[in-house]
Structures are given as structure tokens and as C-alpha cells.
Amino acid sequence: MEHSTLAPFWGPQTSYLNFCEEDYVVTRYIAEFINTLSSFVYIVYGIYGLSKLRHKPHAGSRSIPYFGLMGVGVCSAGYHMTLKYHTQMSDELSMHLLTTPLLYRILSFQTSPEHTRMVGIVLSILFTIVMVVHMVMDEFLLHAVTFGMAVYLIATRTLKIIPRQIPDPVTRKNIQSVALFGCASFIFGYLVWLIDDWACRILTSTRQAVGLPLAFLFELHGWWHVFTAIGGYIAVAIIDLLTSGEVDKDSTERLAWPLPVVARLVATRSSSTQKKGN
């Protein structure tokens, strides 16, 4: 890969974050091509989730997190395509627009109307404070910390609710394996994000040495999008199953790829272990 000589369609960068991918290499209309393209994975998972909600009870309210997942994809693509300040703000705002409805559903599940109302008020206040401070003061740390805390709360609360809501051991094991795979995907995606930052010079040299299309495999921020899209979809889908009471033995088979494969592999391994024990 060579440094771009293309004139940027969107003009000079105004965002204060830029990632390791070289800008405007593929086309003058897209600043970071792979980072933009990989953002569509969120949209694909969101559309799949919405398609499964058709004709389901309370489909309108249950669809909000899936629209949030799609919103992350749209805003992320806009940011990486243009590298503008306002698109960066929309990208970071969309992350909270995804986690806040999930927090509301998981924290208000099986609680009193008063508690549910209080959860909604507190989350709305916190969301407003974080976004106003972030956008007015350009304060990135508050955004990052609150997003990380939201992800942690969603993961831990979901894993606690699964044993309580799913009495059948086989079904419970399948759902737990998918939920843990989601956590692992998110953690792995974050590690890849860090490597993309820390080893940027090495990655850039490697991409230039191997050339296109193999160079695309070393765009690690794009892989962050892929793995966090999987983790985000799992969070939305599992929380929807738990809070709607629609968990059954075939629930994991109706989830998007690669989750049915993950559940089957775990089930096969558990079956083999039990046979050896006997």
C-alpha cells in the first residue's frame, strides 16, 4: 500500500481521533475504507434481529436496542468515512444510545413500577450529563469510563439472570455459552483495538509489504468493529430473550451466525465430557 495522493472529498480532518488505517487510500470519498466498511456489520446484525421480531408481542419496544445497534453502525461508518468532529460525536453518542436501553431493560426486569420509573429517570439524567459534558468540554475520559461501566453492568447482570430464568440445564448451558462468547468477543475486540494503536507502525509497514488485498487483514480497528458487533448483537438478543420470557431449547439456533455453531460446539463438548465421566 502506498500513501494516498487523492484529494479528500470531505476536506481536512476535524475529528481529534484518527486510527491506524491510512486515509483516502482506496477512494477520495472514504477516509478510512475498511473501518467504514466493517461498520456495516452492526447494521447487518441489527436488521437480522429486527427480522426475527416480526409478529412477536411488544415488537415495537423490543426493537429499540436493535435500532440502537444499527445506529452504531451508521454513525461509525459516517465517522470513519469523513473524519469530521460532528460525525465523531455522533459515533460516540450512538454507543450510549445502544447501552442505555439495554441497561434499562436489564435493571428494571421483574421490578416494581416505582423501581422501573426510577431506573428510567436515573439513566436519562446520567445519559444527558455524559453527553453534554462530552460534547461541550471535549472530555473523552468520561465517555470511555461510563461506556465501559455500562458494558460491565450489562454483562454481569445478564449472567446472573440466566440461571434464575432458565431452569432446563441444557438450554441454560447453551444460553450461557453464547453470553460468555459475547463477553469474550468484546474483550478480544478491545485488545485488537489497543494493538492497532500500540503497534501502528509495524502494522502499517506490514500492510505496505504485503499489498492489497491482504493488507486489509491487518486493519485491526476494522476487526474491533466485527467483534464488538458480535458482542453487541449477543447482548441485545440474549437480554430480549430473557426479559420477554421466550427462551426455549431452540433459542440459540434462531440467533445469527456464528452463535448456533458456538452453542452446538459447547453442547458437543459437554456431551463428550459426560460420556468420559461415565
Secondary structure as GFF3:
##gff-version 3
##sequence-region A 1 278
A	DSSP	alpha_helix	33	38	.	.	.	ID=ss1
A	DSSP	alpha_helix	40	53	.	.	.	ID=ss2
A	DSSP	alpha_helix	59	62	.	.	.	ID=ss3
A	DSSP	alpha_helix	64	82	.	.	.	ID=ss4
A	DSSP	alpha_helix	85	107	.	.	.	ID=ss5
A	DSSP	alpha_helix	113	137	.	.	.	ID=ss6
A	DSSP	alpha_helix	140	165	.	.	.	ID=ss7
A	DSSP	alpha_helix	169	198	.	.	.	ID=ss8
A	DSSP	alpha_helix	200	210	.	.	.	ID=ss9
A	DSSP	three_ten_helix	214	218	.	.	.	ID=ss10
A	DSSP	alpha_helix	220	244	.	.	.	ID=ss11
A	DSSP	three_ten_helix	252	254	.	.	.	ID=ss12
A	DSSP	alpha_helix	259	277	.	.	.	ID=ss13
###
